[in-house]
Amino acid sequence: MYSGICLVEVVFLGVGGWLSNPLYGQSSVLVLGSGKNILLDAGEGTLEKLTKCSRIDVNDLDYIILTHSHGDHVLGLPTIAQHLRRPVKVVGLRETLGDLRKIFEALHIENKLQQLTFLEILPGGSEELGEGLKLKCVKAKHVIPAISVLLEVDGVKIAYSGDTSYNPEFLSVAENADLLIHEFSVPREMQELAEVLGHTALTDFERIVKLSKPKRVAPVHYYLEAPKLSLSSVENVELVIATPCSKLS
């Protein structure tokens, strides 16, 4: 993805959730651009996937942005912290960062918290993370405190839902994004449970794309297996089939 002469690369490290086929890995996306290396979430196995799928060493990470504290989004962090030789900034809600502290304490590695510099963000808040790097977050509709985010890297807009049920507020913020990465965890036969579960139903796929109008959309966080999806009724949007180690630029 280009903005002027700048190249932004997205590497899907894990595209599944806790219940998905383990071969999909757990939630984590690497974004490279503006001279920074950013992780969106860090589920189990993120360090292994980072090593396998990218040229980036864990000590080259600048930011880890956490949408919430469920294990398939944060349990890669204890292992990452064990390998860090310099602090990395971790961005998240107060509740998420608090839960992360408790996880490290439960694992008896609270000394490794010194490798993480916490940056608290509020729902609806924005942060300038560096030159050409902006973050905006929206309260997600999930069962615990959670956010969806819009990351702007050198003018390239990447919208990442994290875990949420159908949320027009996020889709408004994500409108016309260069890439929309959106979870679709609830199969068609369970669609009536989407709001209760705090996840998005497959039946909402086309209306989400129509409302947000991204250039590309990448469904992630599958229920068990990757669903069969199409954009037959939507024009000018590219459907990206994300798999572990797949890349976009």
RODRENLUM-779971 format. One line per 4 residues: their letters; for each residue x, y, z of N, C-alpha, C. Coordinates in Angstrom, 3 decimals, decimal comma, padded with zeros to 6 digits. Atoms other than C-alpha are relative to their C-alpha. Example, Ala and Ser with C-alpha at 12.3 -4.5 7.8 and 13.67 -1.06 7.14 Angstrom:
as) 000,890 -001,190 000,000 012,300 -004,500 007,800 000,900 001,200 000,000  -000,820 -001,190 -000,060 013,670 -001,060 007,140 -000,770 001,090 000,730
END
This chain:
mysg) 000,838 -001,185 000,000 000,000 000,000 000,000 000,877 001,239 000,000  -000,848 -001,154 000,194 001,467 003,291 -001,117 -000,701 001,283 000,412  000,446 -001,366 -000,214 001,095 006,860 000,029 001,150 000,884 -000,444  -001,131 -000,716 000,558 003,225 009,106 -002,134 001,094 -000,981 -000,347
iclv) -001,112 000,910 000,274 006,608 007,415 -002,176 000,196 -000,990 001,143  -000,160 000,842 -001,185 006,087 005,628 001,147 -000,728 -001,326 -000,178  000,583 001,332 000,080 005,396 001,912 001,323 -000,390 -000,460 001,393  000,485 000,581 -001,248 003,298 000,394 004,081 -000,291 -001,467 -000,259
evvf) 000,188 001,443 000,159 003,353 -003,383 004,506 -000,773 -000,551 001,193  000,773 000,679 -001,036 000,900 -005,529 006,454 000,288 -001,491 -000,088  -000,277 001,437 -000,059 001,820 -009,051 007,555 -000,974 -000,626 000,997  000,931 000,710 -000,878 -000,888 -011,322 008,958 000,769 -001,127 000,693
lgvg) -000,719 001,029 -000,758 000,783 -013,357 011,719 -000,948 -001,100 000,451  001,036 000,960 -000,392 -002,337 -015,029 013,125 -001,350 000,560 -000,368  001,299 -000,488 000,489 -005,871 -014,824 011,747 -001,179 -000,709 000,665  001,059 000,745 -000,668 -007,837 -017,120 014,069 -000,267 000,526 001,397
gwls) 000,309 -000,308 -001,387 -009,321 -016,962 017,536 000,231 -001,223 000,864  -000,212 001,102 -000,937 -009,383 -019,253 020,554 -000,583 -001,314 -000,511  000,683 001,219 000,434 -011,768 -021,724 018,916 000,369 -000,428 -001,414  -000,300 000,294 001,403 -010,373 -021,622 015,391 000,941 -001,188 -000,135
nply) -001,030 000,971 000,345 -008,353 -024,323 013,703 001,355 000,571 000,422  -001,268 -000,542 -000,499 -004,952 -023,930 015,445 000,967 000,426 -001,100  -000,900 -000,361 001,091 -003,233 -023,695 012,059 -000,170 001,453 -000,432  000,196 -001,412 000,344 -004,724 -020,222 011,630 000,781 000,929 000,926
gqss) -000,649 -000,863 -000,970 -002,818 -018,941 014,657 -001,014 000,894 000,694  000,880 -000,907 -000,746 -004,221 -016,332 017,022 000,308 001,451 -000,352  000,044 -001,367 000,518 -004,864 -012,649 016,535 001,321 000,750 000,144  -001,158 -000,887 000,023 -001,830 -010,617 015,518 000,281 000,427 -001,433
vlvl) -000,296 -000,575 001,309 -001,085 -008,321 012,598 001,179 000,948 000,161  -001,182 -000,859 -000,012 002,262 -006,651 011,902 -000,156 001,067 -001,077  000,072 -001,116 000,938 002,230 -003,213 010,267 001,362 000,684 -000,032  -001,313 -000,607 000,186 005,444 -001,778 008,857 -000,164 001,273 -000,813
gsgk) 000,101 -001,254 000,730 005,637 001,874 007,851 000,356 001,174 000,877  -000,370 -001,214 -000,721 006,650 005,400 008,826 001,230 -000,231 000,881  -001,191 000,313 -000,776 009,912 003,904 010,066 -000,282 -000,712 001,300  000,394 000,673 -001,233 008,009 002,023 012,767 -000,519 -001,401 -000,303
nill) 000,505 001,369 000,080 007,081 -001,606 013,398 -001,042 -000,181 001,099  001,135 -000,010 -000,920 003,670 -002,050 015,006 -000,718 -001,336 -000,033  000,841 001,187 -000,110 001,826 -005,122 016,257 -001,404 000,413 000,416  001,383 -000,107 -000,429 -001,943 -005,127 016,403 -000,369 -001,323 000,655
dage) 000,265 001,191 -000,812 -002,657 -007,639 019,183 001,156 -001,000 -000,057  -001,104 000,956 -000,125 -000,392 -010,490 020,227 -000,504 -001,263 000,679  000,493 001,264 -000,526 -002,160 -013,808 020,688 001,114 -001,022 000,161  -000,994 001,059 -000,189 -000,412 -017,057 021,541 000,762 -000,261 -001,295
gtle) -000,806 000,360 001,159 002,460 -017,907 019,214 000,451 001,170 -000,849  -000,357 -001,157 000,824 003,030 -014,352 018,007 001,498 000,086 -000,252  -001,451 -000,089 000,205 006,797 -014,451 018,546 000,463 -000,988 -001,064  -000,383 001,010 001,000 007,125 -017,671 016,547 -000,401 000,456 -001,395
kltk) 000,471 -000,468 001,302 005,030 -016,204 013,713 000,781 001,224 -000,466  -000,796 -001,170 000,354 006,968 -012,930 013,817 001,338 -000,428 -000,587  -001,280 000,512 000,473 010,195 -014,871 013,361 -000,143 -000,702 -001,341  000,216 000,785 001,214 008,764 -017,104 010,646 -000,466 000,849 -001,175
csri) 000,720 -000,698 001,070 006,734 -014,586 008,666 000,613 001,325 -000,415  -000,494 -001,339 000,303 008,773 -011,397 008,725 001,511 000,073 000,177  -001,432 -000,266 -000,167 012,245 -009,936 008,640 000,272 000,772 001,290  -000,091 -000,854 -001,183 011,550 -008,094 011,908 000,385 -000,814 001,230
dvnd) -000,360 000,584 -001,293 013,343 -009,058 015,107 -000,912 000,588 001,073  000,903 -000,471 -001,056 011,260 -008,780 018,255 000,501 001,306 000,617  -000,554 -001,222 -000,571 013,627 -006,053 019,461 -000,097 001,201 -000,931  000,257 -001,104 000,925 012,754 -003,975 016,410 -001,425 000,529 000,118
ldyi) 001,367 -000,476 -000,178 009,142 -003,592 017,556 -000,012 001,349 000,719  000,148 -001,309 -000,624 008,110 -000,046 018,443 -001,274 000,101 000,835  001,284 -000,067 -000,689 004,450 -000,426 019,445 -000,714 -001,342 -000,083  000,953 001,109 -000,005 002,093 -003,226 020,449 -001,333 000,588 000,453
ilth) 001,310 -000,573 -000,284 -001,531 -002,079 020,293 -000,958 -001,135 000,324  000,875 001,075 -000,466 -003,926 -004,269 022,277 -001,450 000,464 -000,016  001,416 -000,367 000,046 -007,658 -004,223 021,593 -000,735 -000,390 001,278  000,613 000,421 -001,263 -008,576 -006,105 024,789 000,839 -001,132 000,574
shgd) -000,872 000,913 -000,741 -007,280 -008,686 027,249 -000,384 -001,470 -000,080  000,233 001,435 000,170 -008,732 -011,991 026,059 001,278 -000,682 -000,493  -001,260 000,688 000,214 -006,034 -014,626 025,750 000,448 -000,088 -001,440  -000,396 000,131 001,399 -006,137 -014,998 021,980 000,435 001,328 -000,605
hvlg) -000,500 -001,304 000,446 -005,135 -011,330 021,774 001,214 000,471 000,800  -001,101 -000,502 -000,842 -002,538 -010,987 024,573 000,981 -001,064 000,487  -000,844 001,008 -000,654 -001,048 -014,334 025,605 001,329 -000,253 -000,701  -001,337 000,041 000,593 001,857 -013,962 023,202 000,959 000,970 000,664
lpti) -000,851 -001,039 -000,578 003,132 -011,017 025,223 000,986 -000,495 001,058  -001,002 000,478 -000,953 004,748 -012,924 028,115 001,246 -000,566 -000,678  -001,156 000,545 000,713 006,969 -014,764 025,641 000,772 001,105 -000,702  -000,677 -001,134 000,634 007,710 -011,588 023,696 000,859 000,742 001,016
aqhl) -000,728 -000,753 -001,022 008,736 -009,840 026,921 001,271 -000,715 000,445  -001,189 000,771 -000,391 011,161 -012,655 027,767 001,166 000,239 -000,955  -001,037 -000,148 001,026 013,055 -011,910 024,540 000,395 001,448 -000,258  -000,299 -001,409 000,242 013,060 -008,118 024,671 001,269 000,433 000,728
rrpv) -001,197 -000,586 -000,599 016,350 -006,364 025,277 -000,155 001,513 000,172  000,303 -001,423 -000,180 014,784 -002,907 025,149 -001,510 000,157 000,144  001,441 -000,162 -000,215 011,387 -001,545 026,178 -000,761 000,224 -001,304  000,913 -000,248 001,109 008,485 -001,573 023,720 -001,261 000,641 000,578
kvvg) 001,204 -000,687 -000,477 005,434 000,671 024,036 -001,220 -000,876 -000,253  001,227 000,794 000,090 002,172 -001,186 024,725 -001,180 000,939 000,217  001,120 -000,936 -000,013 -001,006 000,764 023,952 -001,294 -000,766 000,245  001,270 000,671 -000,255 -004,392 -000,192 025,375 -000,837 000,750 001,014
lret) 000,861 -000,541 -001,044 -007,278 000,590 027,668 000,607 -000,239 001,379  -000,471 000,197 -001,371 -006,612 000,953 031,396 -000,299 -001,419 000,474  000,379 001,344 -000,436 -008,493 -002,307 031,998 000,878 -001,065 -000,651  -000,833 000,967 000,721 -006,469 -004,144 029,361 001,402 -000,043 000,583
lgdl) -001,351 -000,061 -000,552 -003,139 -002,968 030,727 000,027 -000,535 001,428  000,086 000,556 -001,351 -004,261 -003,807 034,261 -000,060 -001,516 -000,011  000,077 001,456 000,124 -005,187 -007,333 033,214 001,344 -000,586 -000,418  -001,307 000,487 000,445 -001,826 -007,681 031,496 000,972 -000,081 001,175
rkif) -000,834 000,050 -001,207 -000,059 -006,830 034,750 -000,316 -001,252 000,822  000,405 001,170 -000,782 -002,065 -009,543 036,512 000,484 -001,294 -000,650  -000,485 001,190 000,710 -001,124 -012,086 033,831 001,481 -000,204 000,282  -001,440 000,109 -000,254 002,580 -011,332 034,276 000,258 -000,402 001,452
ealh) -000,162 000,368 -001,409 002,208 -011,563 038,055 -000,360 -001,462 000,231  000,408 001,397 -000,159 000,378 -014,892 037,804 001,053 -000,954 -000,543  -001,053 000,828 000,593 003,226 -016,226 035,661 001,346 000,193 000,698  -001,219 -000,278 -000,778 005,802 -014,906 038,171 001,099 000,603 -000,864
ienk) -000,980 -000,708 000,831 007,486 -012,753 035,532 -000,273 001,510 000,055  000,311 -001,421 -000,098 006,423 -009,344 036,846 001,227 000,875 -000,229  -001,213 -000,771 000,283 010,074 -008,269 036,542 000,114 000,345 -001,484  -000,050 -000,261 001,440 009,587 -008,445 032,755 -000,895 001,160 -000,413
lqql) 000,833 -001,159 000,314 007,019 -005,651 032,951 000,842 001,234 -000,281  -000,868 -001,143 000,269 009,974 -003,263 032,907 000,369 000,098 -001,476  -000,256 -000,018 001,438 010,368 -004,218 029,241 -001,172 000,585 -000,779  001,194 -000,528 000,649 006,909 -002,804 028,507 -000,301 001,392 000,549
tfle) 000,394 -001,351 -000,382 006,112 000,903 028,562 -001,471 000,177 -000,344  001,443 -000,042 000,225 002,347 001,228 029,008 -000,445 001,407 -000,403  000,604 -001,247 000,462 000,468 003,941 027,118 -001,506 -000,196 -000,016  001,452 000,171 -000,132 -003,161 004,200 028,192 -000,740 000,876 -001,003
ilpg) 000,834 -000,748 000,934 -005,760 005,265 025,636 -001,460 -000,160 000,404  001,419 000,026 -000,338 -009,427 006,103 026,131 -000,833 -000,303 -001,236  000,897 000,192 001,147 -012,299 004,944 023,914 -000,371 001,354 -000,600  000,236 -001,274 000,659 -012,796 007,683 021,356 001,224 000,889 -000,054
gsee) -001,220 -000,795 -000,047 -009,268 008,909 021,969 000,865 -000,159 -001,234  -000,961 000,036 001,099 -006,504 009,639 019,485 001,393 000,226 000,572  -001,387 -000,171 -000,419 -002,737 009,465 019,808 000,872 000,209 -001,230  -001,060 -000,147 000,992 000,116 010,773 017,679 001,160 -000,855 000,500
lgeg) -001,025 000,932 -000,457 002,541 007,873 017,969 001,373 000,316 -000,582  -001,251 -000,371 000,641 005,215 009,523 015,865 -000,307 000,690 -001,309  000,204 -000,683 001,276 005,738 011,374 012,625 -000,637 -000,950 -001,012  000,688 000,827 000,989 003,281 010,000 010,081 -000,737 -001,181 000,578
lklk) 000,615 001,161 -000,646 001,743 007,628 012,630 -001,066 000,468 000,992  001,117 -000,440 -000,826 -001,708 008,261 014,128 -000,881 -001,188 000,368  000,887 001,056 -000,481 -004,019 006,062 016,180 -001,290 000,622 000,523  001,299 -000,392 -000,533 -007,732 006,540 016,804 -000,720 -001,259 000,441
cvka) 000,695 001,193 -000,474 -009,806 004,146 018,855 -001,463 000,293 000,298  001,445 -000,053 -000,202 -013,516 003,450 019,234 -000,371 -001,121 000,967  000,463 001,050 -000,902 -015,285 001,535 021,987 -000,629 -001,133 -000,804  000,542 001,169 000,690 -015,958 -001,976 020,699 -001,193 -000,563 000,770
khvi) 001,149 000,662 -000,623 -019,134 -003,943 021,403 000,381 -001,442 000,311  -000,492 001,315 -000,397 -017,577 -006,867 023,243 -000,432 -000,268 001,439  000,463 000,400 -001,331 -018,130 -008,717 026,525 000,897 000,512 001,116  -000,877 -000,669 -000,955 -015,190 -007,022 028,255 000,433 001,317 -000,642
pais) -000,447 -001,253 000,604 -013,723 -003,537 027,782 000,939 -000,256 -001,180  -000,738 000,278 001,232 -012,348 -003,456 024,239 -000,110 001,198 -000,931  000,008 -001,069 000,989 -011,520 -001,097 021,401 000,182 -000,577 -001,396  -000,348 000,172 001,403 -011,480 -001,095 017,632 000,854 001,206 -000,367
vlle) -000,955 -001,081 000,249 -008,778 001,047 016,037 000,104 000,343 -001,481  -000,398 -000,458 001,328 -007,917 003,098 012,989 001,436 000,473 000,115  -001,420 -000,337 000,001 -004,170 003,250 012,388 000,329 000,656 -001,332  -000,397 -000,712 001,215 -002,919 005,817 009,904 001,518 000,057 -000,053
vdgv) -001,443 000,109 000,146 000,611 005,159 008,667 000,397 000,645 -001,319  -000,391 -000,727 001,214 002,085 007,662 006,223 -001,186 000,221 -000,930  001,186 -000,275 000,794 -001,437 008,458 005,066 -000,800 -001,217 -000,398  000,718 001,242 000,283 -002,432 004,800 004,631 -000,842 -000,351 001,223
kiay) 000,924 000,250 -001,107 -005,485 003,969 006,754 -000,332 -001,484 000,111  000,265 001,405 -000,295 -005,786 000,524 008,333 -000,969 -000,056 001,171  001,023 000,125 -001,035 -008,958 -000,195 010,296 -000,026 -001,442 000,499  -000,097 001,326 -000,618 -008,839 -003,124 012,725 -001,072 -000,105 001,079
sgdt) 001,162 000,073 -000,890 -011,980 -004,242 014,518 000,309 -000,567 001,373  -000,097 000,790 -001,216 -010,514 -006,436 017,235 -001,255 -000,844 000,111  001,227 000,778 -000,208 -013,448 -008,329 018,766 -001,165 000,951 000,258  001,166 -000,865 -000,162 -016,826 -006,642 018,387 -001,182 -000,578 -000,751
synp) 001,177 000,248 000,824 -020,365 -007,186 017,288 -000,153 001,184 -000,958  000,226 -001,040 001,009 -021,719 -005,058 014,451 -000,040 001,377 000,654  -000,168 -001,280 -000,681 -020,735 -001,485 015,307 000,095 001,143 -001,014  -000,020 -001,095 000,975 -021,732 001,417 013,015 000,968 001,126 000,359
efls) -000,935 -001,061 -000,396 -019,602 003,839 015,062 001,401 -000,296 -000,524  -001,311 000,372 000,524 -016,439 001,932 014,176 000,020 000,075 -001,519  000,035 000,004 001,462 -017,509 001,539 010,554 000,014 001,416 -000,556  -000,071 -001,399 000,408 -017,975 005,302 010,331 001,436 000,510 000,057
vaen) -001,407 -000,384 -000,131 -014,429 005,859 011,590 000,845 -000,689 -001,067  -000,761 000,806 000,964 -013,193 003,138 009,220 -000,341 000,319 -001,449  000,487 -000,252 001,362 -014,952 004,612 006,186 001,142 000,373 -000,945  -000,985 -000,245 001,063 -012,822 004,574 003,014 001,428 -000,377 000,392
adll) -001,336 000,466 -000,371 -009,914 002,860 004,758 000,649 -000,739 -001,166  -000,720 000,773 001,012 -007,231 001,392 002,544 -000,146 -001,495 000,261  000,177 001,406 -000,377 -007,641 -001,875 004,463 -000,876 -000,075 001,243  000,837 000,316 -001,160 -010,394 -003,061 006,792 000,255 -001,448 000,388
ihef) -000,199 001,337 -000,559 -009,434 -006,044 008,955 -001,103 -000,195 001,030  001,191 000,109 -000,853 -012,654 -007,242 010,546 -000,250 -001,444 000,386  000,310 001,347 -000,489 -013,541 -010,229 012,685 -001,383 -000,455 -000,453  001,288 000,633 000,310 -016,324 -012,622 011,665 -000,017 -001,352 000,696
svpr) -000,110 001,183 -000,845 -016,572 -015,128 014,498 -001,272 -000,825 000,089  001,278 000,659 -000,255 -020,250 -016,001 014,517 -000,542 -000,595 -001,296  000,516 000,628 001,223 -021,415 -018,561 011,932 -001,463 000,350 -000,230  001,359 -000,392 000,384 -024,671 -018,036 010,100 -001,065 -000,625 000,889
emqe) 001,013 000,699 -000,786 -026,532 -020,612 012,183 -000,072 000,503 001,446  000,003 -000,544 -001,362 -025,664 -018,689 015,386 -000,158 001,517 000,004  -000,013 -001,450 000,153 -026,255 -015,152 014,142 -000,776 000,738 001,086  000,809 -000,686 -001,009 -028,879 -014,357 016,773 000,766 000,186 001,312
laev) -000,802 -000,106 -001,221 -026,162 -014,742 019,453 001,118 001,032 -000,119  -001,137 -000,885 000,243 -023,783 -012,183 017,945 000,117 001,105 001,054  -000,044 -001,088 -000,978 -024,723 -009,318 020,280 000,382 -000,511 001,381  -000,296 000,575 -001,318 -024,577 -011,562 023,350 001,470 -000,392 000,099
lght) -001,386 000,466 000,012 -021,194 -012,988 022,368 000,998 001,137 -000,194  -000,912 -001,107 000,278 -019,761 -009,621 021,396 000,881 -000,264 -001,192  -000,740 000,303 001,228 -018,682 -010,884 017,989 -000,887 000,290 -001,206  000,719 -000,346 001,221 -019,671 -010,221 014,396 -000,439 -001,248 -000,747
altd) 000,554 001,133 000,746 -021,896 -012,572 012,425 000,386 000,078 -001,475  -000,291 000,061 001,434 -021,032 -013,721 008,925 -001,101 000,655 -000,821  001,122 -000,595 000,729 -024,464 -012,509 007,881 000,120 001,524 -000,100  -000,204 -001,450 000,055 -023,259 -008,934 008,517 001,107 000,404 -000,973
feri) -001,194 -000,275 000,801 -020,331 -009,226 006,092 -000,248 001,069 -001,066  000,188 -000,916 001,120 -021,751 -007,459 003,053 -000,466 001,379 000,456  000,448 -001,331 -000,422 -023,508 -004,668 004,958 001,127 000,772 000,671  -001,170 -000,660 -000,578 -020,283 -003,941 006,858 000,862 000,598 -001,103
vkls) -000,823 -000,481 001,109 -018,373 -003,629 003,592 -000,696 001,154 -000,722  000,740 -001,072 000,679 -021,109 -001,520 001,986 000,020 001,296 000,803  000,039 -001,190 -000,842 -021,224 000,852 004,951 001,369 000,664 000,114  -001,335 -000,560 -000,241 -017,464 001,282 005,422 000,756 000,330 -001,286
kpkr) -000,577 -000,282 001,322 -016,454 001,225 001,722 001,535 000,000 000,000  -001,460 000,043 000,038 -012,828 000,128 002,191 000,497 -000,361 -001,398  -000,590 000,455 001,259 -010,467 -000,449 -000,706 000,211 -001,514 000,032  -000,208 001,436 -000,197 -009,662 -003,898 000,691 -000,641 -000,403 001,318
vapv) 000,524 000,517 -001,259 -011,318 -006,057 003,332 000,572 -001,392 000,232  -000,581 001,288 -000,378 -009,684 -008,960 005,170 -000,780 -000,567 001,181  000,688 000,660 -001,117 -011,995 -011,196 007,262 000,998 -000,813 000,837  -000,890 000,748 -000,894 -010,238 -012,691 010,315 -000,808 -000,530 001,185
hyyl) 000,574 000,484 -001,263 -010,909 -014,400 013,665 -001,191 -000,920 -000,278  001,044 000,942 000,396 -012,870 -017,298 012,234 -000,507 -000,798 001,205  000,573 000,833 -001,061 -015,121 -019,507 014,339 000,782 -001,314 000,112  -000,775 001,243 000,026 -013,656 -022,908 013,427 000,888 -000,039 -001,233
eapk) -000,725 -000,003 001,264 -012,666 -022,837 009,766 -000,315 001,295 -000,752  000,225 -001,202 000,801 -012,380 -020,024 007,234 -001,310 -000,125 -000,769  001,282 000,067 000,707 -015,825 -019,220 005,837 000,167 000,299 -001,481  000,033 -000,360 001,413 -016,668 -018,962 002,171 -000,766 001,311 -000,124
lsls) 000,589 -001,325 000,106 -017,334 -015,299 001,473 000,189 000,542 -001,408  -000,146 -000,657 001,300 -017,869 -013,221 -001,637 -000,508 001,426 000,110  000,445 -001,389 000,065 -018,421 -009,598 -002,565 -000,739 000,235 -001,307  000,675 -000,048 001,296 -020,655 -010,259 -005,537 -000,894 001,223 -000,155
sven) 000,909 -001,147 000,079 -022,973 -007,379 -004,657 000,671 001,317 000,376  -000,737 -001,199 -000,395 -020,237 -004,894 -003,724 001,061 000,292 -001,051  -000,962 -000,373 001,027 -018,172 -003,003 -006,273 001,188 000,742 000,607  -001,202 -000,781 -000,311 -014,640 -001,610 -006,036 000,591 -000,297 001,375
velv) -000,623 000,439 -001,244 -013,665 -003,552 -002,917 000,662 -001,347 -000,252  -000,742 001,257 000,179 -010,999 -006,260 -002,976 -000,128 -000,862 001,255  000,074 000,953 -001,107 -011,578 -009,322 -000,795 001,358 -000,667 000,171  -001,308 000,580 -000,313 -008,343 -010,438 000,867 -000,209 -001,252 000,841
iatp) 000,049 001,237 -000,782 -008,088 -014,048 002,025 001,288 -000,077 000,814  -001,184 -000,058 -000,854 -005,698 -013,662 004,941 000,304 -001,370 000,592  -000,498 001,225 -000,617 -003,644 -016,636 006,089 001,275 000,350 000,759  -001,233 -000,299 -000,711 -000,712 -016,816 008,514 001,170 000,183 -000,961
cskl) -001,162 -000,396 000,802 002,327 -015,154 006,915 -000,360 000,665 -001,323  000,348 -000,724 001,223 000,338 -013,606 004,059 000,278 001,487 000,199  -000,442 -001,393 -000,070 001,377 -010,049 003,206 -000,751 000,859 -001,001  000,578 -001,005 000,890 -000,119 -006,923 001,667 000,933 001,201 -000,033
s) -000,799 -001,226 000,111 001,764 -003,921 000,356 -000,541 000,844 -001,126
END
